[in-house]
Amino acid sequence: MSFWIFMAVLGSAFLHALWNSLIKVGASRMGAMVILSIGEIPIGLAVIALRPSLSWGVAPWVIAAGCAHFFYKFFLTYAYERGDLSRVYPIARGAAPLVVGVVSGFLLADVINPMEYAGIAVLGGGILLMAQGVFAQGENRKLIPFALGSAGATACYTLIDGSGARISGDAVAYVAWVFVADGILFALGMLLWKGAAVLPREPRSWGIGMVAAAASFGAYGVSVWAMTKAPIAVVAALRETSILFAVLIGWLVFGEAMTRGKALAAAIILGGVMLTRLG
């Protein structure tokens, strides 16, 4: 991997942590997520306009992925309403490959090697340690099921996207369509459920939401590009440094408490994720 690809992947990891942190800005986490979803639609349509058309056979995969993203955002939003970025993000991000690894080993034909088993074990320990910190520090315990729900939805769309992108023959166009479906489903769903009051009125909130949408697409786009230039496993592992970025942003920008236990748990989760990616 060249130096510039290395830096690009680190930038992708930072962008992923950045858009998550922007959801924490302002009074309404749900409002911020709805604005982000609205912003995803024109970004996806702009990319689609530049790509060859996909066959209709990809539509079920796009819709399924959009539904999985809906639940990912839903659970993540409620987790952020109840807990710190530096607590929620490592659990939500770290538990996803744990779920994928377990499902792949028991329900799919994939073969799990010893290093991946080690990564799953390390991940489990790190997540348990991070969850234990919630009880020890007297934090809102409801963040745990919502963070784990987000991780489960992430695992679902990861498995869906893996097949959908291959069937489409054009991963970039496929991701753009998923962004459009995801944006429409979440924004429309929340507006129908909560009404127009869910949308913040301040221009600043809309600006932050649009920046988050661009960062979200940029994070994914850069990582997909990097995977065409360097080994996929190495890129995937390096991208998980987003966990470190999220913990640092939570601590340095939002002033969240950084105990030794939280820092250790985040480091263990990061190490476990890298083991599963490089296995």
NUZA-583306 format. One record per residue (C-alpha): z, y, x; residue in three letters. Coordinates in steps of 0.1 Angstrom, whole numbers, plus 5000, padded with zeros to 4 digits. Example, Ala and Ser with C-alpha at 12.3 -4.5 7.8 and 13.67 -1.06 7.14 Angstrom:
2
507849555123ALA 507149895137SER 
This chain:
279
500050005000MET 499050345014SER 501450635017PHE 499650824989TRP 499650534965ILE 503350484973PHE 504050854965MET 501950834933ALA 503950534921VAL 507250714929LEU 505851014909GLY 505150784880SER 508650654881ALA 509951014881PHE 507751114852LEU 509150814831HIS 512750924838ALA 511751284832LEU 510351234797TRP 513451034788ASN 515651314801SER 513651574780LEU 514551384749ILE 518151464757LYS 517451834758VAL 518252034726GLY 520351954695ALA 518051694679SER 517151384698ARG 515151254668MET 513251594665GLY 512351574702ALA 511051224698MET 508951324668VAL 507451614687ILE 506651384716LEU 504951144692SER 502851424677ILE 501851524712GLY 500751174721GLU 498051184694ILE 495751454709PRO 496351314744ILE 495250974733GLY 492251104714LEU 491051304744ALA 491150994766VAL 489450784740ILE 486551034738ALA 485950974775LEU 486050594774ARG 483550334760PRO 484250214724SER 486449904720LEU 485649614696SER 487449594663TRP 489049264675GLY 491449484695VAL 492749654664ALA 495449404655PRO 496849424691TRP 496849804689VAL 498649804656ILE 501249544667ALA 501849754699ALA 502250074678GLY 504849904656CYS 506749774687ALA 506650124702HIS 508050264668PHE 511150044671PHE 511450124709TYR 511550494701LYS 513850454671PHE 516450254690PHE 516150464722LEU 516650794702THR 519850664685TYR 521150534719ALA 520650874734TYR 522451034705GLU 525550824714ARG 525450794751GLY 524550944785ASP 521150924800LEU 522750764831SER 524350494809ARG 521650424783VAL 518550434805TYR 519550154830PRO 520549924801ILE 517449994781ALA 515149974811ARG 516849684829GLY 517349454799ALA 513649454790ALA 512449244820PRO 515549024814LEU 514248954778VAL 510648904790VAL 511748664817GLY 513848454793VAL 511148444766VAL 508348364791SER 510348084805GLY 511347914772PHE 508648004747LEU 505548064768LEU 503647864794ALA 504648094823ASP 506447934852VAL 509548114865ILE 510148084902ASN 513548084920PRO 513348454929MET 512748544893GLU 515648334881TYR 517848514907ALA 516548844894GLY 517448754858ILE 520948654869ALA 521448974889VAL 520049174859LEU 522549004835GLY 525449084858GLY 524449444862GLY 523949504825ILE 527249344817LEU 528949564843LEU 527249874828MET 528249774793ALA 531849714805GLN 531850074818GLY 531350194782VAL 534550034771PHE 536450134803ALA 535450504800GLN 536050524763GLY 532450604755GLU 530750544721ASN 530250164720ARG 527450194695LYS 525050294723LEU 525049934735ILE 523249764706PRO 520850054703PHE 520050044740ALA 519549664738LEU 517449714707GLY 515249944727SER 515049694755ALA 514049414730GLY 511249634716ALA 510049714751THR 509849344759ALA 507849294727CYS 505249564735TYR 505049444771THR 504049104759LEU 501649244733ILE 500049494757ASP 499549224784GLY 497249034760SER 495749334742GLY 494649504774ALA 492949184786ARG 491249134753ILE 490049494752SER 488349484786GLY 489349844792ASP 493049894798ALA 492850274798VAL 491150294764ALA 493550034750TYR 496550234761VAL 495050554747ALA 494550384713TRP 498150254714VAL 499350614721PHE 497450734690VAL 498750444668ALA 502350484682ASP 502250864677GLY 501050844641ILE 503350564631LEU 506550724645PHE 505851084635ALA 504750984600LEU 507550734595GLY 510250984605MET 508751264584LEU 508651034553LEU 512150914560TRP 513951234570LYS 511551504557GLY 510251814575ALA 513751914584ALA 513651664613VAL 511251894631LEU 512952164652PRO 511652524645ARG 512152674680GLU 509052714701PRO 511052594731ARG 511652254715SER 507952214708TRP 507152304744GLY 509652054758ILE 508251784735GLY 504651844746MET 505651834782VAL 507451504775ALA 504351364758ALA 502251454788ALA 504851304812ALA 504850984792SER 501150944794PHE 501051044830GLY 503750794840ALA 501750504824TYR 498350624835GLY 499350664872VAL 501050324872SER 497950154857VAL 495750334883TRP 498050224911ALA 497849864900MET 494049874906THR 494649994942LYS 497749794953ALA 499449464945PRO 500649464909ILE 504049314917ALA 504749574943VAL 503649864921VAL 505749724892ALA 508849684914ALA 508550034929LEU 508050194895ARG 511550064885GLU 512950334908THR 512850534875SER 516350384869ILE 517550564900LEU 515850884890PHE 517350874855ALA 520850824869VAL 520451114893LEU 519051344866ILE 521851254843GLY 524451324870TRP 522951634887LEU 521151804857VAL 523251704827PHE 526551684845GLY 527251334833GLU 530251154848ALA 529250934878MET 531950674885THR 531650414912ARG 531350144885GLY 528350314869LYS 526650374902ALA 527250014913LEU 525949884879ALA 522750094881ALA 522149974917ALA 522549604906ILE 520249654877ILE 517649814899LEU 517949524924GLY 517649264897GLY 514549434882VAL 512849444916MET 513649074922LEU 511948984889THR 508949204896ARG 508449064932LEU 509248704923GLY 
